[in-house]
Amino acid sequence: MNNILEASFVKEMVEVTSNLYRLGWDERNGGNVSYLLEEAEVTEYIDPMKVLRNIPMDFDGATLKGKYFIVTGSGKYFKNVAQDPANNLGILRVAEDGQSVDLLWGYTDGGVPTSELPAHLMSHSARLAVDPENRVVMHCHATHLLAMTFSHELTSKAITRTLWEMCTECLVVFPEGVQVLPWLVPGSNEIGEATAEKMRQARLVLWSFHGVYGAGRTIDETFGLIETAEKAAQVYTYVQAQGGIRQTISDENFLALAKQFGITPNPEFFEATVLNA
């Protein structure tokens, strides 16, 4: 077997967790990342028949049975992933009964997957239903996005429109917008189910007073998605400190932008008169 620490997916997890910590979006053991792997990727480095432990789940993951994921561990500090990937990450396979996962590598101190595993696996299932190429779900406490949930009108339309207006690239990067959830208990099936439902509509889901979930086809795409929204939220913070919005990108500008880049913005976030003009 090849050295798993040389696997591209391990290196990607090390890099992204290090960046999330460096940016201050995943303090202490905050945040979690899960990455769907192909069986062929896994078998280059580990024997899938050698199950280290079986870890029960209290939700039904049957739609993902047999699928492999590399997932950050519960209580693990992202600042420590680079120095000890085998302790802070784990490779899991969803068991045939959908009620547990088989640990194939990692969590060497006896640890378990992130407490947000329900939200991750439910979100993977939801995103795969609309995009079969989706592979990554990422959660972090992006500072300015989190702050907006305390001071901004808390609807998907209002948040999306503000983020779109703060940076021209936002409409291009997330034309479907951002979905917003009210505060819910983290780690619960309730928040997992609510997040998954929103993930059917968008790749960005904002958890009020907590953080953000992003999904994508690659680690880079998903990180970049959150990074772009967070930059827009930061600009909004600066604009508010400078006295508030005096001029901004118009609906006509947005439609011209959409035409130029061949994208379809979420029509729910425009007035019908604008779209029919």
PyMOL commands that set and color helices and strands:
alter all, ss='L'
color gray80, all
select helices_A, chain A and resi 4-6+8-22+39-43+62-64+78-80+85-88+117-130+143-151+156-166+169-173+189-199+219-241+251-261+267-269+272-275
alter helices_A, ss='H'
color red, helices_A
select strands_A, chain A and resi 32-37+53-56+68-72+89-94+100-106+136-140+179-181+204-207+211-216
alter strands_A, ss='S'
color yellow, strands_A
deselect
rebuild
show_as cartoon
